[in-house]
Amino acid sequence: VKVARMRRSVLLISPLKHLGGLTSNGLGATDIGNKTAIGGMSREFYQRLFDYYFPDSSGSQWRFEPHVAEKTDYYASIGYLNEEGFIIESDLTRFTGRANVNFQATDWLKTGFNVNVANRKSNWAQTGSSTTFVNPIRFTRGIGSIYPIHQIDPATGQYILDDYGKKQFDIYDHRAGGASTGRHVPAEIRWDEDMDETSTLGGKTYVEITFLKDFKFTTNASMDQRFYYNTHYNNPLICDGAPGGRAYRTYNKRNSVNINQLLNYGKVFDNHNFNVILGHESYEYKYNRLRGART
């Protein structure tokens, strides 16, 4: 189609081991840039196909960390990250925050607390394992350069557009064997979804009391919560979800509470150090999981 549009010709049969600059049994990892393995417009097409899967990505990040130390000291940290993945439909957004405060009320009483919060949301690239059809790196290395990404009108050589003026994926099964029949990796990556969201919240507080010169009593209390949500969707038109489509939802919640009390006695006798610690701890952990699926 491209050659006809340019009103030129291309050699389809040659005495070499390749036809029209194409490989007949896939490409090795070093074939893409090898002029003796891939020739002419094929090499340009492989690069265009690779650029489709791996567009230029960008990200941003900022942090804020003030710190003051007197009788009361505190520390605060805020972080934000927004990063696009190097494969289409993949990205990561993360927010983190932390605050720590310590207060020496008197020479025998000290208290403080620490709080942290984080949220992460990521869209995973639809890559599967390194040997699956949907893996874009494997796919671009092993498919011919005449692979039809979008529908083209054979009469005009122009793209067929939808009602919104956008190109339509060529998902129709008219490819020969060995060309991933029944699959369309670019469409699968665009239409499918695998999204994770994780939120964490943690807090800790303590009180230290010094009495009778050599005794110190400390109590600590902490709480941690973690929420996890995942949605996985396969489109109903092509690939693993066809013909009806399928979706999964997973929700996890973890909650832990820890409380302990410590009594410390320390005494120095000349060159000797004597120390005794007595402690008690209470711990509670809960885990809830809910998962649903529909096809």
C-alpha positions in Angstrom: 0.0 0.0 0.0 2.8 2.4 0.9 4.7 1.6 -2.3 1.6 2.1 -4.4 0.9 5.4 -2.7 4.4 6.6 -3.6 3.9 5.3 -7.2 7.0 3.2 -7.0 7.9 -0.5 -7.1 9.5 -2.9 -4.6 11.3 -6.2 -5.1 9.2 -9.0 -3.6 11.3 -12.0 -4.8 15.0 -11.9 -4.6 17.8 -14.5 -4.6 18.4 -13.7 -1.0 16.9 -15.7 2.0 14.4 -12.9 2.6 11.4 -11.8 0.6 10.9 -8.0 0.1 13.3 -7.4 2.9 11.1 -9.4 5.3 12.0 -12.4 7.4 10.0 -15.5 7.1 10.4 -16.9 10.6 10.7 -14.0 12.9 13.7 -11.8 13.9 16.5 -12.3 16.3 17.4 -9.7 18.9 20.2 -8.3 16.6 18.3 -8.4 13.3 16.5 -5.1 13.6 19.6 -3.0 12.8 21.3 -5.5 10.5 21.1 -4.3 6.9 21.9 -7.8 5.6 18.9 -9.3 7.4 16.3 -6.5 6.8 16.3 -4.2 3.9 14.6 -1.2 2.3 11.3 0.0 3.8 11.0 -2.9 6.1 13.7 -1.6 8.4 11.9 1.7 8.6 8.6 0.0 9.4 10.1 -2.0 12.3 11.3 1.2 13.7 7.9 2.9 13.4 6.2 -0.2 15.0 8.7 0.0 17.9 8.0 3.8 18.3 4.2 3.1 18.5 4.7 0.9 21.5 7.4 2.9 23.2 6.6 6.6 22.9 8.6 9.3 24.6 7.7 9.5 28.3 8.1 12.1 30.9 7.6 12.5 34.7 7.7 15.0 37.5 8.7 14.8 41.1 8.9 17.2 44.1 9.7 17.0 47.8 9.4 19.4 50.8 11.4 18.6 53.9 11.5 21.3 56.7 13.2 20.5 60.0 13.5 22.5 63.3 15.2 21.4 66.4 14.8 23.1 69.8 13.1 21.8 72.9 10.5 20.7 70.5 11.8 19.2 67.3 9.8 18.1 64.3 10.4 16.8 60.8 8.0 16.8 57.8 8.4 15.3 54.4 6.1 15.5 51.4 6.8 13.8 48.1 5.0 13.5 44.7 5.9 11.5 41.6 4.1 11.4 38.3 5.8 9.3 35.7 4.7 7.9 32.4 5.9 4.4 31.4 8.0 3.7 28.4 5.3 1.4 27.1 1.9 2.9 26.1 -0.9 2.7 28.7 1.6 2.4 31.6 2.2 5.1 34.2 2.8 5.6 37.9 1.5 8.3 40.3 2.7 8.3 43.9 2.1 10.7 46.9 3.9 10.3 50.2 3.8 12.3 53.4 5.4 12.0 56.8 5.5 14.0 60.0 7.5 13.4 63.2 7.3 15.5 66.4 9.2 15.1 69.7 8.5 17.2 72.8 10.6 17.3 75.9 7.9 18.6 78.3 10.1 18.4 81.5 13.4 16.8 82.5 11.4 13.6 83.4 8.7 13.6 80.7 9.1 13.2 76.9 6.5 12.4 74.3 6.1 12.4 70.5 4.4 10.9 67.5 5.1 9.9 64.0 2.5 9.8 61.1 3.0 8.6 57.6 0.7 8.3 54.6 1.2 7.1 51.0 -0.9 6.5 47.9 0.3 4.8 44.8 -1.7 4.3 41.6 -0.2 2.5 38.6 -1.4 1.2 35.2 0.6 -1.8 34.3 1.8 -2.4 30.8 -0.1 -5.2 29.1 3.1 -7.3 28.6 2.4 -10.6 30.3 5.5 -12.8 30.4 8.4 -12.5 27.9 6.9 -15.2 25.7 3.3 -14.2 25.5 1.6 -12.8 22.4 0.7 -9.5 24.0 4.3 -8.7 25.0 5.2 -5.7 22.8 9.0 -6.3 22.9 8.6 -9.9 21.7 5.9 -8.9 19.2 7.9 -6.2 17.5 10.9 -8.5 17.1 8.9 -11.4 15.5 6.2 -9.9 13.2 6.5 -8.9 9.5 6.6 -5.3 8.6 3.3 -5.6 6.6 1.4 -6.2 9.8 -1.8 -4.1 9.6 -2.2 -1.9 12.7 -5.1 0.2 11.4 -7.8 -0.4 8.7 -6.9 0.8 5.3 -9.3 1.2 2.3 -7.7 -0.9 -0.5 -9.2 1.3 -3.2 -7.8 4.6 -1.9 -5.0 3.5 0.3 -6.3 5.8 3.0 -7.1 5.0 6.6 -10.7 4.1 7.5 -11.9 6.5 10.2 -14.6 6.0 12.8 -17.4 8.5 13.6 -15.0 10.6 15.7 -12.4 10.9 12.9 -9.9 8.4 14.6 -8.1 5.5 13.0 -9.7 2.1 13.5 -7.7 -0.9 14.5 -7.7 -3.7 12.0 -8.9 -6.5 14.2 -10.3 -8.7 11.5 -8.9 -12.2 11.2 -7.5 -12.2 7.7 -3.8 -12.8 8.4 -2.0 -16.0 7.5 -0.7 -18.5 10.1 2.3 -17.4 12.0 1.1 -13.8 12.1 -0.7 -13.9 15.4 -4.1 -14.8 14.0 -7.0 -14.0 16.3 -4.8 -11.4 18.1 -4.1 -7.7 17.7 -1.5 -6.6 20.2 -1.7 -2.8 19.7 -5.5 -3.0 20.2 -5.2 -5.3 23.2 -2.8 -2.9 24.9 -5.1 0.1 24.3 -8.3 -1.6 25.2 -7.4 -3.8 28.2 -6.7 -2.6 31.7 -4.6 -3.7 34.7 -4.7 -1.0 37.4 -3.4 -1.2 41.0 -4.0 1.3 43.7 -2.4 1.0 47.2 -2.9 3.4 50.1 -1.1 3.1 53.5 -1.6 5.0 56.7 0.5 4.6 59.8 0.8 6.3 63.2 3.0 5.8 66.3 3.1 7.6 69.6 5.2 7.2 72.7 5.6 8.5 76.3 8.8 8.3 78.3 8.8 8.9 82.1 12.0 9.0 84.1 11.6 8.5 87.9 13.7 7.6 90.9 16.8 8.6 89.0 17.6 5.1 87.5 14.1 4.1 86.2 12.5 4.9 82.9 9.0 3.8 81.8 8.1 3.9 78.1 4.9 3.0 76.4 4.5 2.8 72.6 1.4 2.5 70.5 1.2 2.1 66.8 -1.4 1.5 64.1 -0.9 0.6 60.4 -3.4 0.2 57.7 -3.0 -0.9 54.1 -5.6 -0.8 51.4 -5.1 -2.5 48.0 -7.4 -2.4 45.0 -6.9 -4.0 41.6 -9.1 -3.9 38.5 -8.2 -6.2 35.6 -10.2 -6.0 32.3 -10.1 -7.8 29.0 -12.0 -6.3 26.1 -14.8 -8.3 24.4 -13.7 -7.7 20.8 -10.4 -9.6 20.5 -7.8 -11.5 22.5 -8.3 -13.5 25.8 -11.6 -11.7 26.7 -13.4 -12.3 23.4 -16.2 -12.6 22.6 -18.0 -11.5 25.8 -15.2 -9.8 27.7 -14.2 -10.4 31.3 -13.3 -8.3 34.4 -11.9 -8.9 37.9 -11.9 -6.8 41.0 -9.8 -7.4 44.0 -9.9 -5.5 47.3 -7.6 -6.2 50.3 -7.4 -4.5 53.7 -4.8 -5.1 56.3 -4.9 -3.6 59.8 -2.5 -4.0 62.7 -2.3 -2.5 66.2 0.7 -2.9 68.5 1.0 -1.6 72.1 3.9 -2.3 74.4 5.1 -1.1 77.8 8.8 -1.1 78.8 10.3 -0.6 82.3 14.0 0.0 82.3 16.4 0.1 85.2 20.0 1.1 84.7 22.8 1.6 87.2 26.5 2.3 86.9 28.8 0.9 89.6 32.4 2.1 89.1 33.4 0.3 85.8 30.3 -1.9 85.7 27.0 -1.3 84.0 23.8 -3.1 85.2 20.7 -2.9 83.1 17.3 -4.7 83.4 14.3 -4.4 81.0 10.8 -5.7 81.7 8.3 -5.5 78.8 4.8 -6.4 77.8 3.3 -6.3 74.3 -0.1 -6.7 72.8 -0.6 -7.2 69.0 -3.7 -7.5 66.8 -3.8 -8.2 63.1 -6.8 -8.3 60.7 -6.9 -9.2 57.0 -9.9 -8.9 54.8 -10.0 -9.9 51.1 -12.8 -9.5 48.6 -12.6 -10.7 45.0 -15.2 -10.8 42.2 -15.2 -11.7 38.5 -17.6 -11.5 35.7 -17.5 -12.7 32.1 
